[in-house]
Amino acid sequence: MDLDQGIETALIDPGTPWQNGATESFNAKFRDECLSLEWFRYRAEAKIVIEAWRKHYNQVRPHSSLGYLTPAEFVAKLNGKDAAS
C-alpha cells in the first residue's frame, strides 16, 4: 500500500474476511452447496452445473436477507407495494 500516493489495496487482505462479509458469505455458500459436491471432469460440465446452481440460487432458493422469500417472490412483493402506492 502506498498511502503517500493515496493508493490502497482493493483486495481483501488474507485472514480478514470481515472486510467484505457479503462476498465471503456468498463464496462459502457457493463452495458448500455446489463446488464441494461435484468433481468436474470437463470445463463444459462445470459450466452446466454452476449455471444450474446459479439459477437455483437466484430464482428458487429462499434468502434469509429477503425475509425467506425467493428473489422472484421478493420482486413481486415490491412491485405489488409500488403499484398500491
Backbone hydrogen bonds, N-H to C=O, Kabsch-Sander energy under -0.5 kcal/mol:
donor,donor_aa,acceptor,acceptor_aa,energy
2,D,7,I,-0.7
3,L,1,M,-0.7
5,Q,2,D,-0.6
6,G,3,L,-0.8
7,I,2,D,-2.4
8,E,6,G,-0.5
16,T,13,D,-1.7
19,Q,16,T,-1.8
20,N,17,P,-1.5
21,G,18,W,-0.6
24,E,20,N,-2.2
25,S,21,G,-2.5
26,F,22,A,-2.3
27,N,23,T,-2.9
28,A,24,E,-2.1
29,K,25,S,-2.2
30,F,26,F,-2.9
31,R,27,N,-2.4
32,D,28,A,-2.8
33,E,29,K,-3.2
34,C,30,F,-1.4
35,L,30,F,-1.9
36,S,31,R,-2.9
37,L,34,C,-1.0
38,E,34,C,-0.6
38,E,35,L,-0.9
46,A,42,Y,-1.9
47,K,43,R,-2.5
48,I,44,A,-2.0
49,V,45,E,-2.4
50,I,46,A,-2.7
51,E,47,K,-2.2
52,A,48,I,-2.1
53,W,49,V,-2.2
54,R,50,I,-2.7
55,K,51,E,-2.4
56,H,52,A,-2.1
57,Y,53,W,-3.0
58,N,54,R,-2.5
59,Q,55,K,-2.0
60,V,55,K,-0.5
60,V,56,H,-1.9
61,R,56,H,-2.9
63,H,69,L,-2.3
66,L,63,H,-1.4
67,G,64,S,-1.6
68,Y,63,H,-2.0
69,L,63,H,-0.8
74,F,70,T,-2.7
75,V,71,P,-2.3
76,A,72,A,-2.3
77,K,73,E,-2.4
78,L,74,F,-2.3
79,N,75,V,-2.9
80,G,76,A,-2.2
81,K,77,K,-2.0
82,D,78,L,-2.6
83,A,79,N,-2.2
84,A,80,G,-1.4
85,S,81,K,-1.2
